[in-house]
Amino acid sequence: MSLFNPVDVPDPAATAAQGAATAAAQQQYNTQAGLQSQAGSMVNQYNPYGSLTFNQTGTGPGGVPMWTSNLQLTPAQQQMFDILAGTKKTAGQAGQDLITNANYGASSPTDAIGNMTKGLTADLLKTQTDYYQPFFNMERDQLDTKLKNQGFKPGDPGYDNAMRSLDTSHGLTITKATGEFEPEAFKQASQLYGMPWMLGKDMAGFGAPGDPKSELVNAPGLTVQPANLIGATANANEMAMKQFEAQSKKSGDLMSGIMGVPTAILGGWAKSGFPGLKELGGMFGGGGMLAGLGTGIFDAMAGTGFMGAGSFLPALAASDERVKDDIEPVGELFDRTPVYSYRYKGDPTPRIGVMAQEVEQDTPEAVHEIGGIKYVDYNKATERSRNMVAALRGAA
């Protein structure tokens, strides 16, 4: 970047490449940190029950180490494990046999439980009847003796009625017992019907093989934090923009100092409202505040090296009307190019110059657009006016 050349606008492709490179380096660091953390967590262990060791047995994608864990029980612990495994196998087989022998599905549960209820009720009733029968017989013997002592004998209406009444009482006792036995028999039948299933399920559950994942050793896993490519690119772009802004400010400060020289040379001409314009002569033509003036202003500027051959006039200056405030017309150059007083946005320094949009209409080769802002090559923009002034001098 030369003293007067504009600052280069950051290249999105370059910042994207820089962000990708940063993300790749970060990813490599994250991977290495994850591998070190994993390897550091795989500590071989030994205790009275056995040992747990780790060995690298290969590499995975990207050269990532692959590890194998080895759990070794002591002989006594291994024997206990084998016994338990055998017990589980026996229990599992027994559970299967119970459910198979229950013959579920051969009949409906309603029929199976109903038939079982009837059988249990009959058994309970027989048991109860057998229990009651000696008492029933004793009561019949006592009543028989009593009736005979009273002069009644079998076949007499009084004897037969008394005996029939006793038998009816005994029958009601049995019927009552039947009503009490049947609900209990149904409950017992239901439990018996489901017992093979419940026992078989519990035994099969105990004998079921363990979950492979729960039985394996939970070795430390590899955790790699992915790099933030978007964030790295954004950071690279932000840094490039900050550098661009800093360089732009530096270039602007330099430009402000250069473009402020004419104001200083003219004794604060812009700041004091452009006094003494009429005494400067006929440099500018075409009317307005500067109409009819002489060549003094261009002589002054040429004398400082700002105009003419070998001048230090900026090759490009930001003359876009969109970057200026307080724009006021002050006259026009000899070729009728309008001249304005203004200041750059955010800068209180007063300045004079042309507008890029107007110069572009007559002298497009003097206007360049950089980063969306129009810049004016003042050497080219003022060449026609300077030539006209030179011609007038020659004629004089």
C-alpha positions in Angstrom: 0.0 0.0 0.0 1.6 3.3 -1.1 0.9 6.6 0.6 -2.1 7.5 -1.5 -3.4 4.1 -2.8 -6.6 2.9 -1.3 -6.6 0.1 1.3 -7.3 -3.4 -0.1 -10.7 -4.8 1.0 -10.5 -8.1 2.8 -10.8 -11.1 0.5 -13.6 -13.5 1.8 -11.9 -16.4 0.2 -8.6 -15.6 2.0 -10.4 -15.2 5.4 -12.3 -18.5 4.8 -9.0 -20.3 4.1 -7.5 -18.8 7.2 -10.5 -19.9 9.3 -10.3 -23.4 7.8 -6.6 -23.6 8.7 -7.2 -22.4 12.2 -10.1 -25.0 12.6 -7.9 -27.8 11.3 -5.1 -26.9 13.8 -7.7 -26.8 16.6 -9.2 -30.1 15.5 -5.7 -31.7 15.6 -5.1 -30.3 19.1 -8.6 -31.5 20.3 -8.0 -35.0 18.9 -4.5 -35.2 20.6 -6.0 -34.0 23.9 -8.8 -36.6 23.7 -6.4 -39.4 22.9 -4.1 -38.4 25.8 -7.1 -38.2 28.2 -8.4 -41.7 27.1 -4.9 -43.3 27.4 -4.3 -41.7 30.8 -7.6 -43.2 32.1 -6.8 -46.8 31.1 -5.0 -47.8 34.3 -4.3 -51.5 34.8 -6.0 -52.7 38.1 -5.4 -55.7 40.4 -7.3 -56.8 43.5 -8.1 -60.1 45.4 -10.9 -60.8 42.9 -8.8 -60.6 39.7 -7.3 -58.0 37.3 -8.3 -55.6 34.7 -5.8 -54.7 32.0 -5.8 -52.6 28.8 -3.8 -53.2 25.6 -3.7 -51.4 22.3 -4.7 -54.0 19.6 -4.8 -51.8 16.5 -5.8 -48.5 15.0 -9.0 -47.1 13.6 -9.9 -44.5 11.1 -7.4 -41.6 11.0 -4.9 -43.7 13.0 -6.9 -43.5 16.3 -5.6 -46.2 18.6 -8.0 -49.1 19.3 -7.9 -50.6 22.8 -8.9 -54.0 24.3 -9.8 -54.6 28.0 -9.1 -57.9 29.6 -10.8 -59.0 32.9 -9.2 -62.0 34.5 -10.8 -63.6 37.7 -8.8 -65.5 40.3 -9.3 -69.3 40.3 -11.6 -69.2 43.3 -13.7 -66.4 41.8 -13.8 -68.2 38.5 -15.1 -71.3 40.2 -17.8 -69.4 41.9 -18.7 -67.8 38.7 -19.0 -71.2 36.9 -21.2 -72.5 39.7 -23.5 -69.6 39.5 -23.6 -69.9 35.7 -24.6 -73.6 36.1 -27.3 -72.7 38.6 -28.7 -70.2 36.3 -28.8 -72.7 33.5 -30.6 -75.3 35.7 -33.1 -72.7 36.8 -33.8 -71.6 33.3 -34.5 -75.2 32.2 -36.7 -75.8 35.2 -38.7 -72.7 34.5 -39.2 -73.9 30.9 -40.4 -77.3 32.1 -42.9 -75.9 34.6 -44.6 -73.7 32.0 -44.5 -76.6 29.4 -46.1 -79.1 31.8 -48.8 -76.7 32.9 -50.2 -77.3 29.5 -51.5 -73.8 29.1 -53.7 -73.4 26.1 -55.2 -76.9 26.2 -58.4 -75.5 27.6 -59.7 -72.0 28.4 -58.7 -70.5 31.8 -62.4 -70.4 32.7 -63.0 -74.1 32.2 -59.7 -75.0 33.8 -60.3 -72.9 36.9 -64.0 -73.8 37.1 -63.3 -77.6 37.0 -60.6 -77.2 39.6 -62.9 -75.1 41.8 -65.6 -77.9 41.7 -63.1 -80.5 42.6 -61.6 -78.5 45.5 -65.1 -77.7 46.7 -66.1 -81.4 46.7 -62.9 -82.3 48.5 -63.5 -79.7 51.2 -67.1 -80.7 51.6 -66.2 -84.3 52.0 -63.6 -83.4 54.6 -66.1 -81.3 56.5 -68.9 -83.9 56.2 -66.5 -86.6 57.5 -65.7 -84.3 60.4 -69.4 -83.6 61.1 -70.7 -87.2 60.7 -69.7 -88.6 64.2 -71.5 -85.7 65.8 -74.5 -86.2 63.5 -74.6 -89.9 64.5 -74.3 -89.1 68.2 -77.2 -86.6 68.0 -79.4 -89.3 66.2 -78.6 -91.9 68.8 -79.4 -89.5 71.6 -82.7 -88.4 70.0 -83.6 -92.1 69.3 -83.1 -93.0 72.9 -85.1 -90.0 74.1 -88.0 -90.7 71.8 -88.1 -94.3 72.8 -88.0 -93.4 76.5 -91.1 -91.2 75.8 -92.9 -94.2 74.3 -92.3 -93.4 70.6 -91.0 -95.9 68.2 -89.9 -95.8 64.6 -93.0 -95.5 62.3 -94.8 -93.4 64.8 -95.6 -89.9 63.4 -94.0 -88.3 66.4 -90.8 -90.3 66.1 -90.5 -89.9 62.4 -91.1 -86.1 62.4 -88.5 -85.6 65.2 -85.9 -87.6 63.3 -86.7 -85.8 60.0 -86.3 -82.5 61.7 -82.8 -83.5 62.9 -81.7 -84.7 59.5 -82.9 -81.4 58.0 -80.8 -79.5 60.5 -77.8 -81.6 59.6 -78.4 -81.0 55.9 -78.5 -77.2 56.4 -75.2 -77.4 58.2 -73.6 -79.1 55.2 -75.2 -76.6 52.7 -73.9 -73.7 54.7 -70.4 -75.2 54.7 -70.7 -75.6 50.9 -71.4 -71.9 50.4 -68.4 -71.1 52.5 -66.1 -73.5 50.8 -66.8 -72.6 47.1 -65.3 -69.0 47.1 -62.2 -70.2 48.9 -61.9 -73.1 46.5 -62.1 -70.6 43.5 -59.4 -68.5 45.0 -57.2 -71.5 45.6 -57.9 -72.8 42.1 -56.9 -69.5 40.5 -53.6 -69.5 42.4 -52.9 -73.0 41.5 -53.6 -72.4 37.8 -51.1 -69.5 37.7 -48.5 -70.9 40.0 -46.6 -72.8 37.2 -46.4 -69.6 35.2 -45.3 -67.5 38.1 -42.6 -69.9 39.3 -41.5 -70.7 35.7 -41.2 -67.0 34.9 -39.1 -66.3 38.0 -36.8 -69.2 37.4 -36.4 -68.4 33.7 -35.6 -64.8 34.7 -33.0 -65.9 37.1 -31.5 -68.2 34.5 -31.6 -65.6 31.7 -28.2 -64.6 30.2 -27.0 -61.2 31.4 -27.0 -58.1 29.2 -23.7 -58.2 27.3 -23.3 -54.4 27.7 -23.7 -54.6 31.5 -21.4 -57.5 31.8 -18.6 -55.9 29.8 -16.0 -53.6 31.4 -16.9 -49.9 30.8 -13.6 -48.7 29.5 -12.9 -45.0 29.1 -14.3 -43.7 25.8 -12.6 -41.3 23.4 -14.2 -37.8 23.4 -13.0 -35.3 20.8 -14.5 -31.8 20.8 -15.2 -30.8 17.2 -13.5 -27.6 16.1 -15.8 -24.6 15.4 -15.1 -24.0 11.7 -17.8 -21.3 11.5 -16.4 -19.5 14.6 -12.8 -19.7 13.3 -13.9 -18.3 10.0 -15.9 -15.5 11.7 -12.9 -14.7 13.9 -10.6 -14.6 10.9 -13.0 -12.3 9.1 -13.4 -10.1 12.1 -9.6 -9.7 12.5 -9.3 -8.9 8.8 -12.0 -6.3 9.1 -10.3 -4.7 12.1 -7.0 -4.6 10.2 -8.9 -3.1 7.2 -10.6 -0.5 9.4 -7.2 0.4 11.1 -5.5 0.8 7.8 -8.4 2.7 6.3 -8.3 5.1 9.3 -4.5 5.5 8.9 -4.9 6.1 5.1 -7.8 8.5 5.9 -5.7 10.4 8.4 -2.9 10.7 5.8 -5.4 11.8 3.2 -6.9 14.4 5.6 -3.5 15.9 6.2 -2.8 16.2 2.5 -6.2 17.4 1.5 -6.1 19.9 4.4 -2.9 21.6 3.1 -4.8 23.8 0.6 -6.9 25.1 3.4 -3.8 26.0 5.4 -2.1 27.5 2.4 -5.1 29.7 1.7 -5.0 31.0 5.3 -8.0 29.1 6.6 -10.0 29.9 3.4 -12.6 27.2 4.0 -13.0 27.7 7.8 -13.5 31.5 7.4 -16.0 31.3 4.7 -13.6 31.6 1.7 -12.6 35.4 2.1 -10.6 37.1 -0.6 -11.8 34.9 -3.5 -12.1 37.9 -5.8 -8.4 38.7 -5.3 -7.3 35.3 -6.5 -8.1 36.0 -10.2 -9.6 34.1 -13.1 -8.6 30.4 -12.4 -12.3 29.3 -12.2 -14.8 30.1 -14.9 -18.5 29.9 -15.6 -20.0 31.9 -12.8 -20.8 31.3 -9.2 -18.8 32.3 -6.2 -15.5 31.5 -8.0 -16.5 32.9 -11.4 -14.0 35.3 -13.0 -11.2 34.6 -10.5 -7.7 34.4 -11.7 -5.1 31.6 -11.6 -3.9 32.3 -8.1 -5.5 29.3 -6.4 -4.0 26.9 -8.9 -0.7 28.8 -8.7 -0.7 28.4 -4.9 -1.5 24.7 -5.1 1.1 24.1 -7.9 3.6 25.9 -5.8 3.1 23.4 -3.0 3.4 20.5 -5.4 -0.3 19.6 -5.4 -0.9 20.3 -9.1 0.9 19.9 -12.3 3.6 17.6 -13.4 5.3 15.6 -10.7 2.6 16.7 -8.2 1.9 15.0 -4.9 -1.9 15.3 -5.5 -3.4 12.0 -4.4 -3.7 9.5 -7.2 -7.2 8.6 -5.7 -9.3 10.3 -3.2 -12.6 9.3 -1.7 -15.0 11.7 -3.5 -18.2 9.7 -3.3 -21.0 12.0 -2.2 -22.3 9.2 0.1 -19.3 9.5 2.4 -19.6 13.3 2.8 -21.7 15.6 5.0 -22.5 19.4 4.9 -22.1 19.6 1.1 -22.3 23.2 -0.2 -21.5 24.4 -3.7 -18.8 27.1 -3.8 -18.2 27.4 -7.6 -16.8 25.4 -10.5 -13.6 24.7 -12.3 -12.7 26.4 -15.6 -14.3 23.4 -17.5 -17.5 24.0 -15.4 -16.9 21.0 -13.1 -18.8 21.9 -9.9 -16.7 22.5 -6.7 -18.1 22.0 -3.2 -17.2 22.5 0.4 -17.8 19.5 2.6 -16.4 17.3 5.3 -16.1 13.5 5.5 -18.7 11.7 7.7 -17.3 11.5 11.3 -14.5 14.0 10.5 -15.0 17.7 11.5 -12.2 18.9 9.1 -13.6 21.2 6.3 -12.5 20.4 2.8 -13.1 21.5 -0.8 -13.3 19.2 -3.9 -15.5 17.6 -6.5 -18.1 14.9 -6.4 -17.2 11.5 -8.0 -20.7 11.0 -9.4 -20.5 14.3 -11.3 -16.9 13.8 -12.5 -17.9 10.3 -13.7 -20.4 11.8 -16.2 -17.8 13.8 -18.1 -14.5 12.0 -17.2 -15.3 8.4 -16.3 -11.7 7.4 -16.6 -10.9 9.6 -13.6 -13.4 7.6 -11.3 -12.7 4.2 -9.7 -15.0 2.2 -7.4 -13.3 0.3 -4.6 -15.4 -1.6 -2.0 -18.5 0.1 -3.2 -17.0 3.7 -2.7 -16.2 5.9 -5.7 -12.7 7.4 -5.7 -11.5 10.3 -8.0 -8.1 10.6 -9.6 -7.6 14.4 -9.2 -4.8 14.5 -11.7 -7.1 13.2 -14.4 -10.2 15.0 -13.1 -8.5 18.5 -13.2 -6.4 17.9 -16.3 -8.8 19.6 -18.7 -9.1 22.7 -16.5 -5.3 22.9 -16.0 -4.8 22.7 -19.8 -7.4 25.5 -20.3 -5.6 27.7 -17.7 -2.3 27.0 -19.4 -3.8 28.0 -22.8 -5.0 31.3 -21.4 -1.6 32.0 -19.9 0.0 31.3 -23.3 -2.5 33.6 -25.1 -1.8 36.3 -22.6 
